[in-house]
Amino acid sequence: MTFSERNELIELFKEFICIPSISGESNESEAAKWLMERFNAEGLEGRIIEKKPGRSNFVGILKGRNHDNPLTFMSHIDVVAPGSGWTHDPFAAETEKGFIYGRGTLDTKQLTIMQMFAMFLLNRKGIVPERDVVLIGSADEECGSSLGMKFLTEEHPELFFGNDYVSEGGGFVIKAGGRIYRTCCCGEKGVIEITISYSSPNGSSEARNRYFAVIEKLAAFKASVSITKPSEVFKSVMTDSSWQDKTLSNLWEYSTKDNLVIKAFDSSAIDFSKGFKIEAVYKNLDELTEDQIRKTIGDLVCDDSLDIRVVIKSHPYSCSLESKLYRSLSDSTHKLDPTATMLPMIALGNTDGRFIGKNTFGCSPILGNIPFSSVLKKVHQADECIDEESLVFGTDVLLNVIDSNRG
């Protein structure tokens, strides 16, 4: 990337950060219009798709020689509300010591701009990629995606006939045990919502006792280890001393075990004379049916008087690390930063990748100036920021991916 291209990338990114596309406030339309204008200026196709006015999704395309298996870039253009505690205006894209501050700088406007500018650079050079490259900037990710990726996959399946997707969730750096690792999300846990209800026939005292007994049993849940292919590779690249790092050990724990989380509750507000209701979320690595999870919870609480209802919200998936896309992500990051080893992981939380599943890799490549442990503290928090050099690095990586990953 030339010096002028670098400056243009940074200025475009700052413009994009200055758009307050807060999820739920119908502001994604301004971000989508901005993307449309940029694509039109480059002579590239783009369109805006909405389920609800103002909640806009953007789709842009760089045409390749073949059209049967596009490389699809995914990111979301909505952000969470800024909240308090900022030392920089969250929508002014202020720069300090090479870092750009603003809401969305790490989640995920940085990825949108990296993807977009990589497409632009290739187009400007007159290089026609082997296959189409599609950019989907979705709305509503921060509020559940019903107006974004869920809507698009359900009502616009023509956008998702390809087999290769690059999304958010990875690309961050962990330094431990004398090694440097760069994460790549290669799967997600499924999400199952659980509701446990009890109608009290014997008064509030009996219901209260039963309630706390159920809470205690749910809190004591211990999952067995389940090793996916990404976790196998995770383990194989780790050094003995790296296991002492808290971030890495926590990633391993999350990536190899199901977890059961009780939703926030206030027992003092419950009228136990009418019974009670407990809500929880089960996150699973292996596919489970509703009957299987209902039995798991039933065996855990051991109380036939409880009504246990489950709803599968999303399914787990893990990606093949033999795919050309994963290899090109790994090779491209290593080419530009040979000090780091690619570390496949299961995504923390849920991303729009859950609506695709197949061959969806989370990778928004940045340098180690903001380690992964710091990223986790900045996303959705005050003073979210990214360094300028990481924007350049990530764009160059994705440019290499487009050029090297053949359909």
N, C-alpha and C positions, 0 to 999 in steps of 0.2 A: 504494500500500500504506500502510495506517495505521501509526501507531507501535506499537500493540498487535500488529498482524499481523506487523510486522517482528520484534518481540521473540519472538513465537511461532515464527516461521520459524527464528530462530537457536537457540532452545531445542530445537526438534525436531531440527535438524541435529546439535546437540551430543549429544543422546540417541543418535542413529543412529551417530555416530562412536564412541561408547563401547561399541558392540557389536563385539567382536573377531572379525569374520567372515572369518577368515584362510582363504584358498583351500586346499583339500586337507585341512582339519581338521574338516570336517563342521559348521562353525559358521554357514554361511549360513542355517540353519534359524531361528536367533534373529533375524536381520535380516529374514527373510521374515515371521516371526510378528509382528514389530514393525510392519511395513508393513500386514499384514492388520488388526491392531488399529486402526491409524490410519484405514484406509479404512472399516472397520466403524463407527467413531465418527462418521464423516462421512455415514453412510448410503449409502456406495458399495460396489459389488460388488468382491470380490477373491477370489482363490484361490491355493493353493500347489500347485505341480507338481514332483514329484521323480522322478528316475530311480533315485536311490540315497538311502536314508534320511540325513537331515541335510544333503544337498546340494540345498537348496531354491531353486526359482525362484518369483517372485511375479508375478502378473498382476492388475492392477486396471483398472477401467473407469469412465469417466464417460460415461453414455449421452447421445447426441445425437439430433437429429431423424432423421438418416439413418444407416443401419447398413451400407451397402455399401462404403464406402471410409474406414476409420478413420484418424485421425492417430495413429501409434504412436510413443510415447516409449520408447527403449531405454537402459538403463544396467546396469552390473553391481554387485552388492551384495557381492561378495567382494573382499578386499584381499590384498596380499602381506604376508608376515611383516614386522614392524617393523624387525628388524635392530638394529644398535647406533648409537651416536653422537647419540642424541636429547637435547635439553635440556629437553624437555617429555614427559610420559607420553603415548605414542602412542595410548592408548585412554582418555584422560581429557578430551579436548576442552578443553584449557586455553586461555584467551584472554590475549593480551598485545598491548597497543597496537592493538586492533581486529582482530587476526588470531587465528583459531582453528587450533590445532595438533592434528594427529592423522593416523593412517594412514587414507587414503581421502578426505581433504579435497579433493584434486585428482583422484583416480582411484578410483571415480567417484561416491562417495556424495554429493558436492555436486550432481551432475547429477540423481541420484535424488530428492533433496529439492526441488530447483528444479522438477522435473517434477511431483512429487506436490503440492506446495503451490500451484502454478499451477492444477491441477485442483481443489483444495479451494476456492480463492478464487472461482473461477467458480461452483462448486456452491453455495457459501454465498450468493452474490448471486442465486441462483435463475435464472441464465442457462443455458439449454439450448443447447449448441454446435450448429453446423450438422450435425456428424457425431460419431460416437463418438470419444473420446480414450482410448487404451489405454496403460497403463504396464507395461512388462516389466522387472522387476529380476532379472537373470539371475545364476546361480551359475557358478563354475568358469572365469570368463573368464581369470583369471591363470594357469590351469593347462591351457589349451587349449580350453576350452568344451565338451568332450565330454559333460559332465553339465549344461551350461547351454544356450547358444543353439544349438549343433549338435544336441543332443537335442531341443530345442523345435521347430526347423524341420523336423526329420526325422519326429518322432512326433506333433507337434501343429500340422500345417500350417493348421488352422483359425484360428490366431492371426495368420497372415501373408498374408491375402488382400488387404490394402490396398496402396496404392501410395506411401505417404508415411511416412518414418521419420526420427526425429531421434535421433542416437546421440552417442557421445563422439568426442574427437580434435581438436576445434577450439574456437573461441570465445575464443582467447587473443590478447593484444595485443602488437604489435611497433611500436616507435617508431623511425623511421629517415628520414633525408633530409628532415626537416621535415614528415613525414606520420605519421599513426597508422593502422595496419592491424589489422583483427580477422580472424583466420583462420577459415575454414570448410572442413572436410574434405568434399570432393566426389568422392571415389573412393579406391581402394586398389590397390596392386600385387598381382598374383598371387604365390603362393609355390610354388616347385617344389623338391623335395628331390632331390639328386643324390648318388649313390654311385659312386665310381670304384674298381674293384678290380683287383688284379694278383696272379696266382699265379706265384711265382718258380721257373723251371726251372733257372736257372743260378747259384743261390747268392745270398747276402745282399748282396754288393758291387754286383752288377748291379742288384738290386732297389732298393737305397738310391739309386743314381744316378738311376734312372728315377723314383723317388718325388720327389726334389727337383726334377727337371726338370718334372714335372707340376705341383707346387706353384708353381714359378716362372711357368709359363705361365698357370695359373689366376689368379695374383695380378696378372698383366699385362693381364687382361681390360679392354677399353675398349668401352663401349656407345655406340651411336649415339643421337642425340637423337630422342625421340618426343614430339610435342606433343599432349596431350589438350585438350579444350575447357576444362577448368578452368585448365590452364596457359596457354592463350591469353589468358584473362581476367586471370590473375595478371600476365602480362607487360604487358597493356594499362593496368593501374592503377598500375604502378610508376613512380616518378619516376627520372630518371637518377641522382640522388644516393643513392636508396634501395638501388641495387645494391651500394653499398659496404658495406652492413650484412652481417656474416658470417652471421647467422641467416637472413636473406632469401636470400642467395646460396646457402647450403646447401640451403634449401628448394627453390629452383629446380633445383639440380643433382639432388636426389633425385626431384623431381616430373617430370623430363624424361628420365631415363636409367634403363635396367635396371641392376641391380647383382648381382654375384656375390660371395658371402661364403663363405670357407672356414671350416668349423667348427673350434673350438679343438682343437689336437692336441699331442701330446708325442712327437716323433720318437724320443726316447731309449727310449721304452717299446715300440717296434715291433720285433717279431722278423722281420727282413727275409728270413730264410731261408725263411719261409712266404709272403712277398709283402707286400702292404700294402692298406689301404683308406683312401680319402679321402672325407670327407663335406662337402658344400657346399650352400648354399641360393641359388637364383636367384630374384630378384624382378623380375617383368615387368610392363610397362605395357600391352602388347598381348597379345591372346590367343595362346597357343602350344600346339601339340600336343606330346605326348611325343616323337614322331619329330623334330619341329623342334628342340626343346631338346637332344635327344641328338646331333643333327647339329652344332648350335652348339658343344657341348662337345667333340665329336669333332674338329671342324675346329680348335678352339683348342689341344688337347693334341697332335694329330697323332701318335697312337700306336695302331695297330690291335690291339695286344696287350692293350689295356685293356678291361675289361668296364664299360660305362657304363649305369647304371640310373637312371631318373628316375621320380618320383611327383609328380603334381600335387596339392598340398594345398588350394589355393584359387585362384580365378580373379580376374583383374583386373576392375575396373569403374570407370567414371566416370559422373557424373550430369549430366543436362541442367540448365543454369543458367537455362533458360526455364521451369522448373517453378514452379508457384504456391508451393510450399513454400520453395524457395530465395529467391524474391522476398520472401516474408513474413518469413523469417529476416533477410534483408538490411534490409528496411524497418523491422522491429521493433527491431533493434539500432541502426539509424541514428536512429530516432525518440527513443530514450532516451540515445543517445550520438552526436550528430551529428558529433563530431570524427573518428570512425574510418571508414575505408573497408573494406568487406568484401573479403577476400583469399581466393579459392578455392585449395585446395591438395590434394595427394594425401597421405593419412594417412601419418604416420611409424609404421612397424610395422603390426601387424594389430589390428583391433578386431572386435567381434561383427558389425559391419556387413558383413563378408565373407560371412556366411551369408545375407544378404538381397540385397545388391548394388544392386538397382533403387532409385533415388531415396532413398538413405540418406545423410543429411547429418550430419556430425559437428560439433556446436555446443553447447558448454556455456559460455554467454556469461559472461565475467567482465570486470572493469574492468582498467585498466592498472597497478594497484598491485603486481601480480606479473607482470612482462613474460614473454613466451613463453620467452625464454632462461633465466629463473629457474625457470619451470614445469618445463622439461626437466631441471633439476638437482634438483628436489624430488620429482618422481614416483618412487616406489620407493626414495627415499632418506630420510635422517633429517630431522626437522623439516619434514615436509610440512605446508603450511598454506594457508589462504585467508582473505581479509579479509571481514568481515561485509557490507560494502557490495556486494561482488561477488555474494554470495548473494541479496541483495535485487534487484540489477540483473538477474541471470540469471533469477530467478523472474518478474520483470516482463516481460522479453523473451518468455519462453515463454507467459506469460498472453496477451500480444499476439498471439503466433503462433496460439494456439488460436482466439482471437476473430477473427483476420483471414484465416486460411487456410481458404477455403471448399472443400468437397469437390466 
